[in-house]
């Protein structure tokens, strides 16, 4: 009997394996995937304001292929009909290989053949680790003794700062990839990790990169719109003398807007501290504008109440009010939920802090006036 050549058998097996693999159709990019447990996939292009259906893919034993045309690198979502999926960043000429399992697919997959998609994968892995660390800290805090709270808070701050630094490092080191957009908007528990107020320079940096490299991108337009939200909305209303005062009158100045009302006890308690703040910082350049929410239905003489409170509390800076209580337009403009409430604006007109405690507010004002 003739014994088969083992090398020849291996060669034949390799040929069979290649022949059994699905062949992707032609296109500017191709995808070949093997995801256990899937039979149908939705492939969509991600724009700033909507998703565009590209194709519905049908898998055979979890294997699927796709191809399409693109003019520049673009974001895509590859998902199951019930929403579980992964984000991809694909550019022309790339041939992606994706493996994974439907169970927690967004955390259980690998991708090769696409630099942008690999960067997104790295971001997701870091976020997953960060969320686990944060959850562990929250769980510990639930059962912690009072004396342990400071140590737990410090560990939370350190963990948060470490991940924030990672996102900034990612943006600094990937200026040629649209994936920096996902780093900028990465969130945990519904809150952006990089904050528009405290991390404005990174929002500005990503906006500048997109405006320069991808000016026609819908994401570039979105970034510009978001940047505009960092600036304090202008308003005009009458002061105690009936004169119109606008925020724009205070251009190039550091301004603190103080929202209060004569009927608000916490506001009245806070007013002496506001008087001291004005005394300490006005000569250095701080301006304060107080806006009263007097004028509630319960008040019979709202204007008189307002005037008496201003005089009694010795509030010597501009005092404004629409005398419409919680129906004041300024409430929606600044998204007021409660009072007292303060908004600190730098000399560029940008909101840099909101509702800080007294010590934090003093530190921030000092910082702004020294610039």
C-alpha positions as CSV (number, residue, x, y, z in Angstrom):
1,X,0.0,0.0,0.0
2,X,1.2,3.5,-0.9
3,X,1.5,5.8,2.1
4,X,0.3,9.4,1.4
5,X,2.8,12.1,1.6
6,X,2.0,14.1,4.8
7,X,3.3,17.4,3.3
8,X,1.0,16.9,0.3
9,X,-1.9,16.3,2.6
10,X,-1.2,19.6,4.5
11,X,-1.0,21.4,1.2
12,X,-4.4,20.0,0.1
13,X,-6.0,21.0,3.4
14,X,-4.7,24.5,3.1
15,X,-6.1,24.8,-0.4
16,X,-9.5,23.5,0.9
17,X,-9.5,26.0,3.7
18,X,-8.8,28.9,1.3
19,X,-11.6,27.7,-1.0
20,X,-14.1,27.4,1.9
21,X,-13.6,31.0,3.0
22,X,-16.2,33.3,1.7
23,X,-15.0,35.7,-0.9
24,X,-15.8,39.3,-0.4
25,X,-17.2,41.3,-3.3
26,X,-15.1,44.0,-4.9
27,X,-15.1,47.5,-3.4
28,X,-13.0,50.4,-2.0
29,X,-12.9,48.3,1.2
30,X,-13.8,44.8,2.1
31,X,-14.9,43.0,5.3
32,X,-14.7,39.3,6.1
33,X,-16.1,38.3,9.5
34,X,-16.6,35.3,11.6
35,X,-18.9,36.1,14.6
36,X,-20.3,33.1,16.5
37,X,-24.0,33.2,17.0
38,X,-25.0,35.7,14.3
39,X,-27.1,35.1,11.3
40,X,-28.1,38.7,10.3
41,X,-26.1,41.9,10.5
42,X,-26.9,45.5,9.8
43,X,-24.1,47.6,8.3
44,X,-24.6,51.4,8.6
45,X,-22.6,54.5,8.0
46,X,-22.4,56.9,10.9
47,X,-22.8,60.6,10.2
48,X,-23.1,63.3,12.9
49,X,-26.8,63.5,12.8
50,X,-28.0,60.1,11.5
51,X,-27.2,56.5,10.5
52,X,-27.4,55.5,6.8
53,X,-28.2,51.9,6.0
54,X,-25.4,50.5,3.7
55,X,-26.4,46.8,3.6
56,X,-28.1,43.9,5.4
57,X,-25.6,41.0,5.7
58,X,-26.6,37.4,6.0
59,X,-24.1,35.1,7.8
60,X,-23.6,31.4,7.2
61,X,-22.4,29.7,10.4
62,X,-21.4,33.1,11.6
63,X,-19.4,34.0,8.5
64,X,-20.1,37.0,6.4
65,X,-18.6,39.4,3.9
66,X,-19.2,43.0,2.8
67,X,-17.7,45.6,0.5
68,X,-18.6,49.2,-0.4
69,X,-17.2,52.4,-1.8
70,X,-15.9,55.5,0.1
71,X,-14.0,58.6,-0.7
72,X,-12.4,59.2,2.7
73,X,-12.2,57.5,6.0
74,X,-15.6,57.0,7.5
75,X,-17.3,55.7,10.6
76,X,-19.5,52.6,10.4
77,X,-21.6,50.6,12.7
78,X,-21.8,46.8,12.3
79,X,-24.6,45.4,14.5
80,X,-27.2,42.8,15.1
81,X,-30.8,43.6,14.5
82,X,-31.2,44.0,18.3
83,X,-28.5,46.6,18.5
84,X,-25.4,44.8,19.8
85,X,-22.4,45.7,17.6
86,X,-19.1,47.5,17.1
87,X,-17.9,50.8,15.6
88,X,-15.4,50.8,12.8
89,X,-13.3,53.5,11.1
90,X,-12.5,52.4,7.6
91,X,-10.5,54.0,4.8
92,X,-10.1,53.3,1.2
93,X,-8.1,50.2,0.4
94,X,-8.5,48.4,3.7
95,X,-9.4,44.8,4.0
96,X,-10.9,44.0,7.5
97,X,-10.9,40.7,9.3
98,X,-13.3,40.6,12.2
99,X,-13.8,37.8,14.7
100,X,-16.0,37.6,17.8
101,X,-19.0,36.3,19.5
102,X,-22.5,37.7,19.6
103,X,-22.6,37.5,23.4
104,X,-21.4,41.0,24.5
105,X,-20.0,41.5,21.0
106,X,-18.8,45.1,21.6
107,X,-16.5,43.7,24.3
108,X,-15.6,40.4,22.7
109,X,-14.2,40.9,19.3
110,X,-10.9,41.4,17.4
111,X,-10.3,43.4,14.2
112,X,-7.3,43.5,11.8
113,X,-6.6,45.2,8.5
114,X,-7.8,48.6,9.6
115,X,-5.7,51.1,11.6
116,X,-8.7,53.3,12.5
117,X,-10.8,50.4,13.7
118,X,-7.9,49.1,15.8
119,X,-7.6,52.5,17.4
120,X,-11.3,52.4,18.3
121,X,-10.8,48.9,19.7
122,X,-8.0,50.2,21.9
123,X,-10.3,53.0,23.1
124,X,-13.1,50.6,23.9
125,X,-10.7,48.3,25.8
126,X,-9.5,51.2,27.9
127,X,-13.0,52.3,28.6
128,X,-14.1,48.8,29.7
129,X,-11.2,48.7,32.2
130,X,-12.0,52.2,33.4
131,X,-15.7,51.3,33.9
132,X,-14.8,48.2,35.9
133,X,-12.5,50.2,38.2
134,X,-15.1,52.9,38.7
135,X,-17.8,50.3,39.5
136,X,-15.5,48.7,42.0
137,X,-15.0,52.0,43.8
138,X,-18.8,52.7,43.8
139,X,-19.4,49.2,45.3
140,X,-16.8,49.9,48.0
141,X,-18.3,53.3,48.8
142,X,-21.7,51.7,49.4
143,X,-20.4,49.8,52.4
144,X,-17.7,52.1,53.5
145,X,-17.3,53.7,56.9
146,X,-17.4,57.5,57.1
147,X,-13.7,57.7,57.9
148,X,-12.9,55.8,54.6
149,X,-14.8,58.3,52.3
150,X,-11.8,60.6,51.8
151,X,-9.5,57.8,50.7
152,X,-12.2,56.4,48.4
153,X,-12.8,59.8,46.9
154,X,-9.1,60.3,46.3
155,X,-8.9,56.9,44.6
156,X,-11.8,57.8,42.4
157,X,-10.2,61.1,41.5
158,X,-6.9,59.4,40.7
159,X,-8.6,56.8,38.5
160,X,-10.6,59.4,36.7
161,X,-7.6,61.6,36.1
162,X,-5.5,58.7,34.8
163,X,-8.2,57.9,32.2
164,X,-8.6,61.5,31.3
165,X,-4.8,61.8,30.7
166,X,-5.0,58.7,28.5
167,X,-7.7,60.3,26.3
168,X,-5.7,63.4,26.0
169,X,-2.6,61.4,25.1
170,X,-4.6,59.5,22.5
171,X,-5.8,62.8,20.9
172,X,-2.3,64.3,21.0
173,X,-0.7,61.2,19.3
174,X,-3.4,60.4,16.6
175,X,-4.0,63.8,14.8
176,X,-4.4,62.0,11.5
177,X,-7.2,59.7,12.6
178,X,-10.9,60.5,13.0
179,X,-10.9,58.2,15.9
180,X,-9.9,61.2,18.1
181,X,-13.5,62.2,17.9
182,X,-14.5,59.1,19.8
183,X,-11.8,59.8,22.4
184,X,-13.2,63.3,22.8
185,X,-16.8,62.1,23.3
186,X,-16.1,59.0,25.3
187,X,-18.5,58.9,28.3
188,X,-19.1,56.9,31.5
189,X,-22.4,56.6,33.2
190,X,-23.9,59.1,30.7
191,X,-21.3,61.9,31.3
192,X,-18.5,62.9,29.0
193,X,-15.1,62.2,30.5
194,X,-13.6,65.2,28.8
195,X,-15.7,68.1,29.9
196,X,-16.4,71.0,27.5
197,X,-15.7,73.6,30.2
198,X,-12.6,72.1,31.9
199,X,-11.1,70.5,28.8
200,X,-12.1,73.1,26.3
201,X,-8.6,73.2,24.8
202,X,-9.0,69.6,23.6
203,X,-12.4,70.3,22.1
204,X,-10.8,73.2,20.3
205,X,-7.9,71.0,19.2
206,X,-10.1,68.3,17.7
207,X,-12.3,70.9,16.1
208,X,-9.2,72.5,14.5
209,X,-8.0,69.2,13.2
210,X,-11.3,68.2,11.7
211,X,-11.8,71.7,10.1
212,X,-8.4,71.4,8.5
213,X,-8.3,67.8,7.4
214,X,-12.0,67.0,6.9
215,X,-13.9,70.3,6.5
216,X,-16.8,68.7,4.6
217,X,-17.4,66.1,7.3
218,X,-20.7,66.3,9.1
219,X,-18.7,65.7,12.3
220,X,-16.7,68.8,11.6
221,X,-19.9,70.8,11.6
222,X,-21.1,69.2,14.8
223,X,-17.8,70.0,16.6
224,X,-18.2,73.7,15.6
225,X,-21.7,73.7,17.0
226,X,-20.6,72.1,20.3
227,X,-17.8,74.6,20.7
228,X,-20.3,77.4,20.5
229,X,-22.1,76.0,23.5
230,X,-19.1,76.7,25.6
231,X,-19.8,80.4,25.4
232,X,-22.2,82.2,27.7
233,X,-25.5,83.1,25.9
234,X,-26.0,86.8,25.7
235,X,-29.0,88.4,27.4
236,X,-30.5,91.8,28.0
237,X,-32.8,92.8,30.9
238,X,-33.6,95.8,33.0
239,X,-31.8,96.8,36.2
240,X,-33.4,98.5,39.2
241,X,-33.4,101.9,37.4
242,X,-35.2,100.5,34.4
243,X,-32.0,100.6,32.2
244,X,-31.3,97.8,29.8
245,X,-28.1,95.8,30.7
246,X,-26.6,93.1,28.5
247,X,-23.9,90.5,29.1
248,X,-22.2,91.8,26.0
249,X,-21.6,95.1,27.8
250,X,-18.9,93.2,29.7
251,X,-16.8,92.1,26.8
252,X,-13.2,91.0,27.7
253,X,-14.0,90.9,31.4
254,X,-14.2,88.1,34.0
255,X,-17.9,88.0,35.0
256,X,-19.7,86.1,37.7
257,X,-23.5,85.7,37.1
258,X,-25.3,85.1,40.4
259,X,-28.9,83.8,40.2
260,X,-31.0,84.4,43.3
261,X,-34.3,85.7,44.6
262,X,-35.5,87.7,47.6
263,X,-37.7,84.8,48.8
264,X,-34.9,82.3,48.6
265,X,-33.5,81.7,52.1
266,X,-30.3,79.9,51.0
267,X,-29.7,82.8,48.5
268,X,-30.0,85.4,51.3
269,X,-27.7,83.4,53.5
270,X,-25.1,83.3,50.7
271,X,-25.4,87.1,49.9
272,X,-22.9,88.2,52.6
273,X,-20.3,85.9,51.0
274,X,-21.1,87.4,47.6
275,X,-20.6,90.9,49.1
276,X,-17.2,89.8,50.5
277,X,-16.3,88.2,47.1
278,X,-17.1,91.4,45.3
279,X,-15.1,93.5,47.8
280,X,-12.0,91.2,47.5
281,X,-11.9,90.9,43.7
282,X,-13.7,93.8,42.0
283,X,-10.6,96.1,42.1
284,X,-8.7,93.3,40.4
285,X,-11.2,93.1,37.5
286,X,-14.1,90.9,38.6
287,X,-17.6,91.9,37.6
288,X,-20.7,90.4,39.2
289,X,-24.2,90.5,37.7
290,X,-27.0,89.3,39.9
291,X,-30.2,88.1,38.3
292,X,-33.3,87.7,40.5
293,X,-36.1,85.2,40.0
294,X,-38.5,87.4,41.9
295,X,-42.0,87.5,40.4
296,X,-43.5,84.2,41.4
297,X,-47.3,83.9,41.6
298,X,-47.0,83.8,45.4
299,X,-45.5,87.3,45.6
300,X,-47.9,90.2,45.9
301,X,-45.2,92.9,45.5
302,X,-42.3,91.2,43.7
303,X,-40.5,94.4,42.7
304,X,-40.7,95.9,46.2
305,X,-39.5,92.5,47.6
306,X,-36.5,92.6,45.2
307,X,-35.6,96.2,45.9
308,X,-35.8,95.8,49.7
309,X,-33.6,92.6,49.6
310,X,-31.0,94.3,47.4
311,X,-30.8,97.3,49.9
312,X,-30.8,95.1,53.0
313,X,-28.2,92.7,51.8
314,X,-26.0,95.6,50.4
315,X,-25.7,94.3,46.9
316,X,-23.9,97.2,45.1
317,X,-23.2,95.6,41.7
318,X,-25.7,95.4,38.8
319,X,-29.1,93.9,39.8
320,X,-31.3,92.6,37.0
321,X,-34.6,90.8,36.8
322,X,-37.5,90.1,34.5
323,X,-39.8,89.8,37.5
324,X,-41.3,86.6,36.1
325,X,-40.1,84.1,38.7
326,X,-39.4,80.7,37.3
327,X,-41.1,81.8,34.0
328,X,-38.1,84.0,33.3
329,X,-36.6,83.4,29.9
330,X,-33.1,83.4,31.4
331,X,-34.0,80.2,33.3
332,X,-34.2,78.2,30.0
333,X,-31.2,80.1,28.5
334,X,-29.0,79.0,31.4
335,X,-30.8,75.7,32.2
336,X,-31.5,76.7,35.8
337,X,-32.8,74.0,38.0
338,X,-32.3,75.7,41.4
339,X,-31.0,78.8,43.1
340,X,-28.6,80.1,44.4
341,X,-26.6,79.3,41.3
342,X,-23.5,80.9,39.9
343,X,-21.9,80.9,36.4
344,X,-18.3,82.0,36.0
345,X,-17.3,83.5,32.6
346,X,-13.8,84.2,31.5
347,X,-12.6,87.2,29.5
348,X,-13.2,85.3,26.3
349,X,-16.9,84.9,27.1
350,X,-16.6,81.2,27.8
351,X,-18.3,79.5,30.7
352,X,-15.5,78.0,32.8
353,X,-17.3,76.9,36.0
354,X,-20.8,76.6,37.4
355,X,-22.1,76.4,40.9
356,X,-18.7,76.1,42.6
357,X,-18.5,76.2,46.4
358,X,-17.0,79.3,47.9
359,X,-13.4,78.2,48.2
360,X,-13.3,76.6,44.7
361,X,-14.9,79.8,43.3
362,X,-12.3,82.0,44.9
363,X,-9.5,79.8,43.5
364,X,-10.9,79.9,40.0
365,X,-11.5,83.6,40.0
366,X,-7.9,84.2,41.2
367,X,-6.7,82.0,38.4
368,X,-8.7,83.9,35.8
369,X,-7.7,87.3,36.9
370,X,-4.0,86.4,36.9
371,X,-4.1,85.5,33.2
